[in-house]
Amino acid sequence: MLLLLDKCMATGVVLSLGIFSYGILASVKQPALAASAMCGVLGIALLSGYPVQLAIGGAAWWTCIQDVYPDQALGFSG
Protein backbone atom coordinates (compact mmCIF):
# COMPACT_ATOMS: atom_id res chain seq x y z
CA MET A 1 0.00 0.00 0.00
CA LEU A 2 2.85 2.36 0.82
CA LEU A 3 4.49 1.71 -2.55
CA LEU A 4 1.23 2.52 -4.34
CA LEU A 5 0.91 5.73 -2.34
CA ASP A 6 4.51 6.68 -3.24
CA LYS A 7 3.80 6.16 -6.94
CA CYS A 8 0.57 8.14 -6.84
CA MET A 9 2.02 11.08 -4.94
CA ALA A 10 5.17 11.27 -7.06
CA THR A 11 3.10 11.18 -10.25
CA GLY A 12 0.76 13.79 -8.81
CA VAL A 13 3.66 16.18 -8.36
CA VAL A 14 4.59 15.91 -12.02
CA LEU A 15 1.04 16.14 -13.30
CA SER A 16 0.01 18.85 -10.88
CA LEU A 17 -1.91 21.59 -12.51
CA GLY A 18 0.24 24.10 -10.66
CA ILE A 19 3.24 23.50 -12.89
CA PHE A 20 1.42 23.33 -16.20
CA SER A 21 -1.24 25.92 -15.41
CA TYR A 22 1.49 28.48 -14.85
CA GLY A 23 2.85 27.90 -18.35
CA ILE A 24 -0.61 28.10 -19.89
CA LEU A 25 -1.53 31.23 -17.94
CA ALA A 26 1.76 32.92 -18.81
CA SER A 27 1.26 32.04 -22.47
CA VAL A 28 -2.22 33.55 -22.51
CA LYS A 29 -1.38 36.70 -20.54
CA GLN A 30 1.98 37.41 -22.18
CA PRO A 31 2.21 35.74 -25.62
CA ALA A 32 5.65 37.28 -26.18
CA LEU A 33 6.96 35.34 -23.19
CA ALA A 34 5.21 32.07 -23.97
CA ALA A 35 8.32 30.24 -25.23
CA SER A 36 10.43 31.16 -22.22
CA ALA A 37 7.62 30.31 -19.79
CA MET A 38 7.11 26.91 -21.38
CA CYS A 39 10.87 26.21 -21.26
CA GLY A 40 10.79 26.95 -17.54
CA VAL A 41 7.74 24.72 -17.08
CA LEU A 42 9.50 21.91 -18.96
CA GLY A 43 12.57 22.23 -16.73
CA ILE A 44 10.52 22.15 -13.53
CA ALA A 45 8.46 19.21 -14.83
CA LEU A 46 11.63 17.23 -15.56
CA LEU A 47 13.04 18.02 -12.15
CA SER A 48 9.83 17.07 -10.37
CA GLY A 49 9.65 13.85 -12.41
CA TYR A 50 12.80 12.49 -10.81
CA PRO A 51 10.99 11.11 -7.72
CA VAL A 52 8.57 9.21 -10.00
CA GLN A 53 11.44 7.12 -11.32
CA LEU A 54 12.55 6.34 -7.77
CA ALA A 55 9.01 5.49 -6.64
CA ILE A 56 8.45 3.13 -9.57
CA GLY A 57 11.94 1.62 -9.82
CA GLY A 58 12.65 1.45 -6.12
CA ALA A 59 15.95 0.41 -4.61
CA ALA A 60 16.93 -1.72 -7.61
CA TRP A 61 16.67 1.31 -9.92
CA TRP A 62 18.63 3.50 -7.52
CA THR A 63 21.40 0.91 -7.16
CA CYS A 64 21.67 0.60 -10.94
CA ILE A 65 21.90 4.39 -11.33
CA GLN A 66 24.60 4.63 -8.68
CA ASP A 67 26.61 1.85 -10.33
CA VAL A 68 26.62 3.67 -13.66
CA TYR A 69 26.86 7.23 -12.27
CA PRO A 70 28.58 7.17 -8.85
CA ASP A 71 28.18 10.93 -8.27
CA GLN A 72 24.42 10.77 -8.81
CA ALA A 73 23.83 10.57 -5.05
CA LEU A 74 25.29 14.06 -4.66
CA GLY A 75 22.94 15.49 -7.25
CA PHE A 76 19.96 13.61 -5.89
CA SER A 77 20.41 14.92 -2.36
CA GLY A 78 21.11 18.42 -3.67
A tleap script that builds the chain and sets N, CA, C and O, in Angstrom:
source leaprc.protein.ff14SB
mol = sequence {
  NMET LEU LEU LEU LEU ASP LYS CYS MET ALA
  THR GLY VAL VAL LEU SER LEU GLY ILE PHE
  SER TYR GLY ILE LEU ALA SER VAL LYS GLN
  PRO ALA LEU ALA ALA SER ALA MET CYS GLY
  VAL LEU GLY ILE ALA LEU LEU SER GLY TYR
  PRO VAL GLN LEU ALA ILE GLY GLY ALA ALA
  TRP TRP THR CYS ILE GLN ASP VAL TYR PRO
  ASP GLN ALA LEU GLY PHE SER CGLY
}
set mol.1.N position { 0.823 -1.188 0.000 }
set mol.1.CA position { 0.000 0.000 0.000 }
set mol.1.C position { 0.872 1.259 0.000 }
set mol.1.O position { 0.566 2.241 -0.677 }
set mol.2.N position { 1.956 1.211 0.767 }
set mol.2.CA position { 2.849 2.362 0.825 }
set mol.2.C position { 3.515 2.618 -0.524 }
set mol.2.O position { 3.691 3.770 -0.922 }
set mol.3.N position { 3.883 1.554 -1.224 }
set mol.3.CA position { 4.488 1.708 -2.546 }
set mol.3.C position { 3.509 2.343 -3.527 }
set mol.3.O position { 3.895 3.199 -4.322 }
set mol.4.N position { 2.261 1.934 -3.475 }
set mol.4.CA position { 1.232 2.521 -4.338 }
set mol.4.C position { 1.045 4.003 -4.021 }
set mol.4.O position { 0.905 4.821 -4.930 }
set mol.5.N position { 1.043 4.342 -2.751 }
set mol.5.CA position { 0.914 5.734 -2.345 }
set mol.5.C position { 2.104 6.556 -2.827 }
set mol.5.O position { 1.935 7.688 -3.283 }
set mol.6.N position { 3.309 5.991 -2.729 }
set mol.6.CA position { 4.505 6.675 -3.242 }
set mol.6.C position { 4.381 6.979 -4.726 }
set mol.6.O position { 4.676 8.088 -5.172 }
set mol.7.N position { 3.940 5.980 -5.487 }
set mol.7.CA position { 3.802 6.163 -6.936 }
set mol.7.C position { 2.757 7.213 -7.264 }
set mol.7.O position { 2.969 8.052 -8.140 }
set mol.8.N position { 1.647 7.172 -6.576 }
set mol.8.CA position { 0.567 8.135 -6.841 }
set mol.8.C position { 0.986 9.557 -6.495 }
set mol.8.O position { 0.729 10.483 -7.265 }
set mol.9.N position { 1.621 9.737 -5.357 }
set mol.9.CA position { 2.023 11.076 -4.943 }
set mol.9.C position { 3.130 11.634 -5.833 }
set mol.9.O position { 3.110 12.815 -6.181 }
set mol.10.N position { 4.083 10.804 -6.200 }
set mol.10.CA position { 5.169 11.266 -7.064 }
set mol.10.C position { 4.634 11.647 -8.438 }
set mol.10.O position { 5.058 12.648 -9.017 }
set mol.11.N position { 3.707 10.856 -8.959 }
set mol.11.CA position { 3.098 11.182 -10.251 }
set mol.11.C position { 2.241 12.430 -10.139 }
set mol.11.O position { 2.187 13.232 -11.071 }
set mol.12.N position { 1.578 12.602 -9.020 }
set mol.12.CA position { 0.759 13.787 -8.810 }
set mol.12.C position { 1.566 15.071 -8.820 }
set mol.12.O position { 1.079 16.113 -9.258 }
set mol.13.N position { 2.794 15.000 -8.341 }
set mol.13.CA position { 3.656 16.184 -8.355 }
set mol.13.C position { 3.952 16.595 -9.792 }
set mol.13.O position { 3.905 17.777 -10.129 }
set mol.14.N position { 4.254 15.617 -10.629 }
set mol.14.CA position { 4.587 15.910 -12.025 }
set mol.14.C position { 3.364 16.425 -12.778 }
set mol.14.O position { 3.450 17.383 -13.547 }
set mol.15.N position { 2.245 15.788 -12.551 }
set mol.15.CA position { 1.039 16.137 -13.295 }
set mol.15.C position { 0.232 17.239 -12.634 }
set mol.15.O position { -0.872 17.556 -13.078 }
set mol.16.N position { 0.772 17.822 -11.582 }
set mol.16.CA position { 0.013 18.850 -10.877 }
set mol.16.C position { -0.310 20.006 -11.814 }
set mol.16.O position { 0.506 20.426 -12.635 }
set mol.17.N position { -1.486 20.482 -11.663 }
set mol.17.CA position { -1.912 21.587 -12.506 }
set mol.17.C position { -1.154 22.859 -12.182 }
set mol.17.O position { -1.137 23.787 -12.991 }
set mol.18.N position { -0.526 22.923 -11.019 }
set mol.18.CA position { 0.240 24.104 -10.655 }
set mol.18.C position { 1.381 24.367 -11.613 }
set mol.18.O position { 1.612 25.510 -12.007 }
set mol.19.N position { 2.091 23.332 -11.987 }
set mol.19.CA position { 3.238 23.497 -12.888 }
set mol.19.C position { 2.765 23.881 -14.284 }
set mol.19.O position { 3.229 24.868 -14.857 }
set mol.20.N position { 1.846 23.102 -14.824 }
set mol.20.CA position { 1.424 23.330 -16.202 }
set mol.20.C position { 0.473 24.509 -16.347 }
set mol.20.O position { 0.458 25.166 -17.388 }
set mol.21.N position { -0.322 24.785 -15.314 }
set mol.21.CA position { -1.237 25.917 -15.415 }
set mol.21.C position { -0.473 27.235 -15.455 }
set mol.21.O position { -0.918 28.199 -16.078 }
set mol.22.N position { 0.676 27.270 -14.788 }
set mol.22.CA position { 1.490 28.480 -14.851 }
set mol.22.C position { 1.937 28.752 -16.285 }
set mol.22.O position { 1.855 29.885 -16.758 }
set mol.23.N position { 2.406 27.725 -16.971 }
set mol.23.CA position { 2.849 27.897 -18.355 }
set mol.23.C position { 1.721 28.314 -19.264 }
set mol.23.O position { 1.909 29.157 -20.142 }
set mol.24.N position { 0.547 27.738 -19.068 }
set mol.24.CA position { -0.614 28.104 -19.893 }
set mol.24.C position { -1.046 29.533 -19.597 }
set mol.24.O position { -1.306 30.312 -20.514 }
set mol.25.N position { -1.120 29.874 -18.321 }
set mol.25.CA position { -1.528 31.227 -17.941 }
set mol.25.C position { -0.542 32.267 -18.453 }
set mol.25.O position { -0.945 33.313 -18.960 }
set mol.26.N position { 0.743 31.982 -18.323 }
set mol.26.CA position { 1.756 32.918 -18.815 }
set mol.26.C position { 1.672 33.068 -20.326 }
set mol.26.O position { 1.880 34.160 -20.855 }
set mol.27.N position { 1.370 31.982 -21.019 }
set mol.27.CA position { 1.256 32.044 -22.473 }
set mol.27.C position { 0.060 32.877 -22.914 }
set mol.27.O position { 0.123 33.583 -23.921 }
set mol.28.N position { -1.008 32.793 -22.169 }
set mol.28.CA position { -2.218 33.548 -22.513 }
set mol.28.C position { -2.057 35.020 -22.169 }
set mol.28.O position { -2.427 35.887 -22.961 }
set mol.29.N position { -1.511 35.309 -20.999 }
set mol.29.CA position { -1.380 36.699 -20.537 }
set mol.29.C position { -0.276 37.448 -21.269 }
set mol.29.O position { -0.432 38.626 -21.591 }
set mol.30.N position { 0.843 36.771 -21.536 }
set mol.30.CA position { 1.980 37.408 -22.179 }
set mol.30.C position { 2.471 36.535 -23.336 }
set mol.30.O position { 3.441 35.794 -23.173 }
set mol.31.N position { 1.821 36.607 -24.499 }
set mol.31.CA position { 2.210 35.744 -25.617 }
set mol.31.C position { 3.684 35.894 -26.020 }
set mol.31.O position { 4.288 34.943 -26.518 }
set mol.32.N position { 4.252 37.062 -25.812 }
set mol.32.CA position { 5.653 37.277 -26.177 }
set mol.32.C position { 6.597 36.460 -25.292 }
set mol.32.O position { 7.727 36.167 -25.684 }
set mol.33.N position { 6.132 36.100 -24.112 }
set mol.33.CA position { 6.964 35.345 -23.188 }
set mol.33.C position { 6.592 33.868 -23.140 }
set mol.33.O position { 7.100 33.132 -22.293 }
set mol.34.N position { 5.732 33.433 -24.017 }
set mol.34.CA position { 5.215 32.066 -23.974 }
set mol.34.C position { 6.326 31.027 -24.099 }
set mol.34.O position { 6.330 30.042 -23.360 }
set mol.35.N position { 7.256 31.225 -25.008 }
set mol.35.CA position { 8.318 30.238 -25.228 }
set mol.35.C position { 9.201 30.103 -23.987 }
set mol.35.O position { 9.539 28.994 -23.573 }
set mol.36.N position { 9.567 31.234 -23.404 }
set mol.36.CA position { 10.433 31.158 -22.224 }
set mol.36.C position { 9.684 30.564 -21.030 }
set mol.36.O position { 10.269 29.818 -20.245 }
set mol.37.N position { 8.412 30.884 -20.889 }
set mol.37.CA position { 7.621 30.315 -19.791 }
set mol.37.C position { 7.490 28.801 -19.950 }
set mol.37.O position { 7.604 28.061 -18.973 }
set mol.38.N position { 7.255 28.348 -21.158 }
set mol.38.CA position { 7.111 26.909 -21.383 }
set mol.38.C position { 8.448 26.172 -21.194 }
set mol.38.O position { 8.462 25.023 -20.752 }
set mol.39.N position { 9.560 26.824 -21.525 }
set mol.39.CA position { 10.868 26.214 -21.263 }
set mol.39.C position { 11.082 26.046 -19.765 }
set mol.39.O position { 11.599 25.023 -19.317 }
set mol.40.N position { 10.686 27.045 -18.998 }
set mol.40.CA position { 10.786 26.946 -17.541 }
set mol.40.C position { 9.894 25.855 -16.989 }
set mol.40.O position { 10.299 25.106 -16.100 }
set mol.41.N position { 8.678 25.760 -17.513 }
set mol.41.CA position { 7.744 24.722 -17.081 }
set mol.41.C position { 8.311 23.343 -17.409 }
set mol.41.O position { 8.209 22.424 -16.596 }
set mol.42.N position { 8.899 23.192 -18.573 }
set mol.42.CA position { 9.497 21.914 -18.955 }
set mol.42.C position { 10.631 21.531 -17.996 }
set mol.42.O position { 10.733 20.379 -17.575 }
set mol.43.N position { 11.472 22.500 -17.659 }
set mol.43.CA position { 12.570 22.230 -16.733 }
set mol.43.C position { 12.079 21.811 -15.360 }
set mol.43.O position { 12.608 20.866 -14.775 }
set mol.44.N position { 11.078 22.500 -14.839 }
set mol.44.CA position { 10.523 22.153 -13.527 }
set mol.44.C position { 9.828 20.794 -13.594 }
set mol.44.O position { 9.915 20.010 -12.649 }
set mol.45.N position { 9.140 20.505 -14.702 }
set mol.45.CA position { 8.460 19.209 -14.835 }
set mol.45.C position { 9.474 18.064 -14.864 }
set mol.45.O position { 9.237 17.008 -14.276 }
set mol.46.N position { 10.591 18.271 -15.541 }
set mol.46.CA position { 11.629 17.234 -15.563 }
set mol.46.C position { 12.229 17.032 -14.180 }
set mol.46.O position { 12.463 15.899 -13.759 }
set mol.47.N position { 12.475 18.114 -13.485 }
set mol.47.CA position { 13.035 18.023 -12.146 }
set mol.47.C position { 12.065 17.335 -11.183 }
set mol.47.O position { 12.475 16.507 -10.369 }
set mol.48.N position { 10.796 17.677 -11.278 }
set mol.48.CA position { 9.828 17.068 -10.370 }
set mol.48.C position { 9.506 15.628 -10.765 }
set mol.48.O position { 8.919 14.891 -9.973 }
set mol.49.N position { 9.880 15.222 -11.967 }
set mol.49.CA position { 9.650 13.851 -12.407 }
set mol.49.C position { 10.669 12.862 -11.873 }
set mol.49.O position { 10.472 11.650 -11.966 }
set mol.50.N position { 11.744 13.365 -11.320 }
set mol.50.CA position { 12.801 12.490 -10.808 }
set mol.50.C position { 12.296 11.553 -9.715 }
set mol.50.O position { 12.637 10.370 -9.738 }
set mol.51.N position { 11.496 12.030 -8.757 }
set mol.51.CA position { 10.993 11.105 -7.717 }
set mol.51.C position { 10.074 10.013 -8.256 }
set mol.51.O position { 9.938 8.961 -7.630 }
set mol.52.N position { 9.438 10.246 -9.410 }
set mol.52.CA position { 8.571 9.210 -9.996 }
set mol.52.C position { 9.406 7.993 -10.368 }
set mol.52.O position { 8.996 6.858 -10.127 }
set mol.53.N position { 10.564 8.225 -10.948 }
set mol.53.CA position { 11.438 7.122 -11.320 }
set mol.53.C position { 11.864 6.331 -10.086 }
set mol.53.O position { 11.926 5.102 -10.123 }
set mol.54.N position { 12.153 7.026 -9.010 }
set mol.54.CA position { 12.548 6.344 -7.773 }
set mol.54.C position { 11.372 5.575 -7.174 }
set mol.54.O position { 11.548 4.459 -6.684 }
set mol.55.N position { 10.179 6.162 -7.209 }
set mol.55.CA position { 9.008 5.488 -6.645 }
set mol.55.C position { 8.655 4.237 -7.439 }
set mol.55.O position { 8.250 3.230 -6.858 }
set mol.56.N position { 8.801 4.289 -8.738 }
set mol.56.CA position { 8.446 3.134 -9.570 }
set mol.56.C position { 9.568 2.098 -9.575 }
set mol.56.O position { 9.309 0.903 -9.435 }
set mol.57.N position { 10.817 2.551 -9.735 }
set mol.57.CA position { 11.939 1.624 -9.821 }
set mol.57.C position { 12.421 1.084 -8.489 }
set mol.57.O position { 12.939 -0.030 -8.407 }
set mol.58.N position { 12.249 1.876 -7.454 }
set mol.58.CA position { 12.646 1.448 -6.119 }
set mol.58.C position { 14.149 1.347 -5.928 }
set mol.58.O position { 14.928 1.987 -6.635 }
set mol.59.N position { 14.536 0.540 -4.967 }
set mol.59.CA position { 15.950 0.406 -4.606 }
set mol.59.C position { 16.781 -0.200 -5.731 }
set mol.59.O position { 17.952 0.146 -5.893 }
set mol.60.N position { 16.186 -1.100 -6.507 }
set mol.60.CA position { 16.934 -1.716 -7.609 }
set mol.60.C position { 17.312 -0.672 -8.656 }
set mol.60.O position { 18.427 -0.689 -9.179 }
set mol.61.N position { 16.391 0.232 -8.960 }
set mol.61.CA position { 16.666 1.307 -9.918 }
set mol.61.C position { 17.762 2.217 -9.389 }
set mol.61.O position { 18.685 2.577 -10.118 }
set mol.62.N position { 17.657 2.590 -8.107 }
set mol.62.CA position { 18.627 3.501 -7.520 }
set mol.62.C position { 20.021 2.879 -7.477 }
set mol.62.O position { 21.009 3.570 -7.727 }
set mol.63.N position { 20.115 1.607 -7.168 }
set mol.63.CA position { 21.400 0.911 -7.157 }
set mol.63.C position { 22.011 0.884 -8.550 }
set mol.63.O position { 23.213 1.102 -8.707 }
set mol.64.N position { 21.201 0.620 -9.550 }
set mol.64.CA position { 21.674 0.597 -10.938 }
set mol.64.C position { 22.201 1.971 -11.347 }
set mol.64.O position { 23.254 2.070 -11.977 }
set mol.65.N position { 21.477 3.023 -10.992 }
set mol.65.CA position { 21.904 4.389 -11.325 }
set mol.65.C position { 23.231 4.712 -10.649 }
set mol.65.O position { 24.120 5.294 -11.269 }
set mol.66.N position { 23.364 4.342 -9.398 }
set mol.66.CA position { 24.604 4.633 -8.682 }
set mol.66.C position { 25.783 3.830 -9.218 }
set mol.66.O position { 26.921 4.296 -9.168 }
set mol.67.N position { 25.526 2.639 -9.724 }
set mol.67.CA position { 26.607 1.849 -10.328 }
set mol.67.C position { 27.131 2.508 -11.596 }
set mol.67.O position { 28.338 2.530 -11.839 }
set mol.68.N position { 26.226 3.042 -12.397 }
set mol.68.CA position { 26.625 3.675 -13.658 }
set mol.68.C position { 27.155 5.084 -13.426 }
set mol.68.O position { 28.151 5.482 -14.030 }
set mol.69.N position { 26.490 5.841 -12.551 }
set mol.69.CA position { 26.859 7.234 -12.271 }
set mol.69.C position { 27.101 7.400 -10.763 }
set mol.69.O position { 26.174 7.754 -10.035 }
set mol.70.N position { 28.307 7.155 -10.287 }
set mol.70.CA position { 28.579 7.174 -8.849 }
set mol.70.C position { 28.278 8.516 -8.162 }
set mol.70.O position { 27.915 8.538 -6.986 }
set mol.71.N position { 28.425 9.611 -8.875 }
set mol.71.CA position { 28.176 10.927 -8.269 }
set mol.71.C position { 26.702 11.324 -8.263 }
set mol.71.O position { 26.361 12.425 -7.832 }
set mol.72.N position { 25.843 10.457 -8.727 }
set mol.72.CA position { 24.424 10.771 -8.813 }
set mol.72.C position { 23.825 11.031 -7.417 }
set mol.72.O position { 22.895 11.824 -7.279 }
set mol.73.N position { 24.352 10.373 -6.408 }
set mol.73.CA position { 23.825 10.575 -5.052 }
set mol.73.C position { 24.001 12.017 -4.599 }
set mol.73.O position { 23.155 12.545 -3.878 }
set mol.74.N position { 25.085 12.658 -5.011 }
set mol.74.CA position { 25.286 14.061 -4.658 }
set mol.74.C position { 24.229 14.953 -5.295 }
set mol.74.O position { 23.677 15.841 -4.646 }
set mol.75.N position { 23.957 14.708 -6.561 }
set mol.75.CA position { 22.938 15.494 -7.249 }
set mol.75.C position { 21.533 15.223 -6.728 }
set mol.75.O position { 20.701 16.127 -6.654 }
set mol.76.N position { 21.283 13.989 -6.375 }
set mol.76.CA position { 19.959 13.613 -5.886 }
set mol.76.C position { 19.665 14.294 -4.556 }
set mol.76.O position { 18.566 14.807 -4.348 }
set mol.77.N position { 20.635 14.301 -3.665 }
set mol.77.CA position { 20.413 14.925 -2.365 }
set mol.77.C position { 20.392 16.438 -2.483 }
set mol.77.O position { 19.746 17.115 -1.683 }
set mol.78.N position { 21.090 16.971 -3.471 }
set mol.78.CA position { 21.107 18.423 -3.665 }
set mol.78.C position { 19.815 18.912 -4.221 }
set mol.78.O position { 19.654 20.112 -4.447 }
savepdb mol mol.pdb
quit
